[in-house]
Amino acid sequence: MDSKPLLQERPPAYSPSSQPRGAGGGGGYEYGPNYGAIPAAAAAGQPPPGFQPPPPYPYPTGPGAGYVVPPGPSPHNFPNTTYTIIQQPLPTTSVVVVGGCPACRVGVLEDTFTCLGVLCAIVFFPIGILFCLALRQRRCPNCGATFG
């Protein structure tokens, strides 16, 4: 077993007044009541004391000081011609639905097996399934047209 005594009293309260301040502890930082506030001189638009603006930029003077625009090409005399542009109308686009009814263009074709196809599948079992698939009929549920 452990021979350490159990802690019977509460630990000391954590408060800023009981913590050491300054370089001796607490990270070495002291925060005052105005921590993070903008100084009054900076808020009024005045520079802080001891601030000197940089000297003005010395612009070069003389014949080669500025940028000289090179002479451009001489203007051309193009013949006065008129162009007529004919716009052709765009071709109408059609949406083709895969499996759509070609008669009414609304319904979607459904596959149905014919009686002969089912009979062939039963009688000629292994190869009869191919006959059944070959003898299907496609029917539109919207207009009732049959294809196949």
C-alpha positions in Angstrom: 0.0 0.0 0.0 0.9 3.6 -0.4 2.1 5.4 2.7 1.3 8.9 1.4 -1.3 10.8 3.5 -4.6 11.7 1.9 -5.2 15.3 1.1 -7.7 16.4 3.6 -7.8 20.2 3.0 -8.7 22.0 -0.2 -5.9 23.4 -2.5 -5.3 27.2 -2.5 -7.7 29.3 -4.6 -6.4 30.5 -8.0 -6.5 34.3 -8.2 -4.3 36.8 -10.0 -3.4 38.6 -6.8 -1.7 35.5 -5.3 0.4 34.9 -8.5 3.9 36.3 -8.6 4.4 39.0 -11.2 7.4 40.3 -13.2 10.5 38.5 -14.2 10.4 36.2 -11.2 7.4 34.2 -12.4 4.2 34.3 -14.4 5.9 34.3 -17.8 7.7 37.7 -17.3 4.8 39.8 -18.6 2.8 42.4 -16.8 -0.5 43.5 -18.2 -2.0 46.8 -17.2 -5.6 47.9 -17.2 -5.2 49.4 -20.7 -3.7 46.3 -22.3 -4.6 46.2 -26.0 -6.1 49.7 -26.1 -5.1 52.2 -28.8 -3.0 55.1 -27.4 -4.8 58.4 -27.4 -2.2 60.1 -29.7 -2.6 57.4 -32.4 -6.4 57.5 -32.2 -6.3 61.3 -32.8 -4.3 60.8 -36.0 -1.0 62.2 -34.5 2.2 60.2 -34.8 3.7 58.9 -31.6 6.5 61.0 -30.0 9.9 60.5 -31.6 8.5 59.5 -35.0 10.0 61.2 -38.0 8.5 60.7 -41.5 10.9 59.4 -44.2 12.5 61.9 -46.5 10.8 62.6 -49.8 11.7 60.4 -52.8 14.2 62.2 -55.1 12.8 62.1 -58.6 15.3 62.1 -61.4 15.5 65.1 -63.7 17.1 65.7 -67.1 16.6 64.4 -70.6 16.8 60.6 -69.8 14.9 60.9 -66.5 11.4 60.1 -67.6 9.8 57.4 -69.7 9.8 58.3 -73.4 6.9 56.9 -75.4 8.3 55.3 -78.6 6.8 56.5 -81.8 4.0 54.1 -82.9 3.4 52.8 -86.4 1.9 55.1 -88.9 -1.8 54.9 -89.4 -2.9 52.7 -92.3 -5.4 53.8 -94.9 -7.7 50.8 -95.3 -10.1 50.7 -98.2 -13.7 51.5 -97.1 -15.4 48.1 -97.5 -18.7 47.0 -96.0 -19.1 43.5 -94.7 -22.5 41.9 -94.4 -22.7 39.2 -91.7 -25.6 36.8 -92.1 -26.5 34.9 -89.0 -28.0 31.5 -89.5 -30.6 30.3 -87.0 -29.4 27.6 -84.6 -30.7 24.2 -85.5 -33.3 22.9 -83.1 -32.0 20.3 -80.7 -34.1 17.3 -80.0 -33.8 15.1 -76.9 -33.8 11.4 -77.7 -35.0 9.2 -74.8 -33.5 5.8 -74.9 -36.3 3.3 -75.0 -38.9 6.1 -75.8 -41.9 5.4 -77.9 -41.4 6.5 -81.6 -45.1 6.9 -82.2 -46.2 9.2 -79.3 -42.8 10.3 -78.0 -44.1 10.3 -74.5 -44.2 6.8 -73.2 -41.3 4.5 -72.5 -41.4 1.1 -74.2 -41.8 -2.0 -72.0 -40.6 -5.5 -73.0 -43.2 -8.3 -72.9 -42.7 -11.9 -73.9 -44.9 -13.5 -76.5 -46.8 -16.7 -75.9 -44.8 -18.4 -78.6 -41.5 -17.3 -76.9 -42.6 -18.7 -73.5 -43.7 -21.9 -75.1 -40.4 -22.3 -76.9 -38.5 -21.6 -73.7 -40.4 -24.4 -71.9 -40.4 -27.0 -74.7 -36.8 -26.5 -76.0 -35.4 -25.6 -72.6 -31.7 -24.7 -73.0 -31.9 -23.2 -76.4 -35.6 -22.2 -76.0 -34.6 -19.3 -73.7 -32.8 -17.7 -76.7 -36.0 -18.0 -78.7 -37.9 -16.4 -75.9 -35.6 -13.5 -75.8 -35.6 -13.1 -79.6 -39.5 -13.2 -79.7 -40.1 -10.3 -77.2 -42.5 -7.6 -78.0 -42.1 -3.9 -77.1 -45.2 -2.1 -76.1 -45.9 1.5 -75.2 -48.1 1.9 -72.1 -49.1 5.4 -73.1 -50.5 4.9 -76.7 -50.6 1.1 -76.8 -48.4 0.7 -79.9 -46.5 -2.5 -80.2 -43.1 -2.9 -81.9 -41.1 -6.0 -82.3 
